[in-house]
Amino acid sequence: MRDMMRKAALAGAALVVAMVLLPPLSRLAGQLFAAHMMQHLLLIALAAPLLVLGGWEIRLPPVTAWILFVGLFLFWHWPVAFRWAAGNPLTEGLELGSILFAAVCFWSAALGRGRALSDGGRALLVMTAAVATDLPGVIMLFAPTTICTMPGENAARFGLTPLQDQQVAGLLMWVPANLVFFGIATFLFARWISDPAHSRTEVTS
């Protein structure tokens, strides 16, 4: 049963990666910043945790994994960086590939089979990463002017202004991503407090 679940997780991860890399999303991502952010979110919040649940882990010390993930996330949401990446397929592949790699490292620390952290520590790891990665989305959502656009921006084709496109991207980064992160953190925290070993420790202390 567990082997079947791992295979299903890997199949789901492969499907999500295909959605990111293939049309129609890949084509839309060149014209809409919101579609480009959707690529990032699918890799970070779906593909990477599914890969880890499927047994594909990259183990680093938890703090190192957190810094790598948050640092790369913030870097690739810097307008100069993502516009440079959008310049050709090679740099775009570097962007998406590095985001997926860093996310797998992070989720390996949070969901993997390593024992460096208790479930409480894993929950804290996920919650702090969620708060840190909220910053670009909040800025995009509430900025009064356009600061994030794709080089081939064509929001008007979809009935949006560039500012509205940016606001949709910020909303996507803020709400759906947080639902995944905080949902997983809640599960880990609940598992931690229900662990008999943790309960015995609390009673002893």
N, C-alpha and C positions, 0 to 999 in steps of 0.2 A: 504493500500500500504506500509506504513512504517513498519507494523507488518510483512509483507511478506519479506521485505528487511532484517529485523533483523533475521528472521528465516533462510534466505539464507546465511547471514553472519555467523551464528552459524553452519550451515551445512558445509560451506566452512572451518571454523576453525576445525571442527571435522575431515574433510577429510585430512587437512594438518597434524594434530597431528597423524592420522593413518599412513600417509606416512612416518613420522619421526620414529615412533615406530615399524613399521612392515617391513619385507623384501619387496623389495631387499635393500632399503637404510640402514636399521639397520644392515644388514649383511655386506654391503660394508663399513660401518662406522668403523667396527673393523679392517679393512685392509688398508683403505685409510684415511689419515688425512683430505683430501679435502671433503670426504663424511661426516665425522664427523662434519666439519664446516658447511656443507650444512644443517645438522640437526638443528644446532644452528640458522642459518639464517632463515629457514622456520618457526621456532617457534617465533623468534623475529620480523621478517618483515612481516609475513603473519598471522600465527595463532593468535598471541596476538592482533594485531589491529582488526582482524575480530571478535574476542571474545568481544572486547570493543564495536565495532559497533553493535554487536548483543545484547548489553545490559548487558554484564557480566563485571562489573567494580569492581576494588579494589581501593578505594579512599584513597590516602595519600596526605599530603601537597606536592605540585609540586616539591619543592627542595628535599624533602625526597625521593620521587619516582625517581627522576633523579639520586641521589646518589646511591640508592639501585640498580637501573638498571645498571648504568655504573660500579659501584664497582663489582657487581657479574659478569658482562660481562668480565671485565679485569681479575678477579680472575680465572674464568674457562678457560681463554685462556693462563694462566700461565702453562707451560709444566708439572710441577710437579703435578698440580691440575688435569688437564684433564687425565693424565696417571693414577693417582690414581683412578679417577672416572671410567676409562675403565676397572678396575680390576675385577669387578663383576657386575651383573645386578642391585643390590641394589644401589650401589654408582653411577652407570650410570643413574639410575632413579632419584636419588637425584640431579644430575647435570642438567639433562634436565628439571625436574620439577621446580627446583629453577630458572632456566633461564626463563621458561615460566611465572612463578609467577611474577618475577621482571619485565618482559616485559609488562605484563598486568597492573601492577601498573603504569609503565611509560606511556603506551598508554592511560590509564584511565585519567591521568593528561593532556595528549596532545589532546585526541579525545573525552573524556567522557563528560557527561552532567554537571559536576561541573562547577562552575563559579569563581574559585579561580584565573584564568588567563584570560586575553583577548586573542583573536586569535593571536595577535601580540606576546604576551608572550608565547603562545603555540608554535608558529613558532620558536621562539628563543630557547625554550626548546628542540625541535626536532633537530635543527641545531647544537646546542652545543653538544648534545648527539652523533650525527653523527660524529663530529670531534673527540670527545674523544674516541669513539669506533673504529675509523680508525687506531689507533696506532698499535694494534697487527697485523692487515692485512698488513700494510706498512712494519713492521719488517719482517714478514714472506716472503713477496714478494721480498725484497731487501737484505735479509741476505745472505752472501756468502756461508754459511754452513748450514747444517740441524740442526735446533733447536727444531722442532716440529714433532714428529712421534708418531704413535699409538703403543701400546705394541705389537700388532699383525700385525705390518706393513708388507704389501705385495704388495708394489707399482709395483714391477717388473712384477707381474701377469697382470697388466694393461698397460705395456709398459712404465712405468714411473720410474724415480729414486726417492728416498725419497725427494731429494731437489726439484725436479719438482712437486711432490705431495704437498709439502709445499707451493711452489709458486702458484699453482692453488688455494689452500686454501686461501692464502693471497689475490689473485685477486678476488675471490668470495666474501670475506669479504669487500673488498674495493669498487668494482664497483656495483654489484647488490644491496647490502645493501644501498649504498649511493643513488642510484636511487629511492629507496622506501622512505628513510628518507627525502631527499631533495625535492622529489615530493610532499610529504605530507606537508612539511614546506612551500613550494611555494603556495600550495592550501590555507593553513591557513593564510599566509601573504596576499594573494590576497583577501581573504574574509575579513580580518581585514581592509585593506585600502579601501575596497568598502562598508564597514559598514557605513550607514548614521550617526549613533551616533558618530563614530570616526571622520567622516568628519566635523560634527558640532563642535566637540572638537577642531579640528585643526583650524577652522575658528575663533573660540572664542579666542584661544590662540594667 
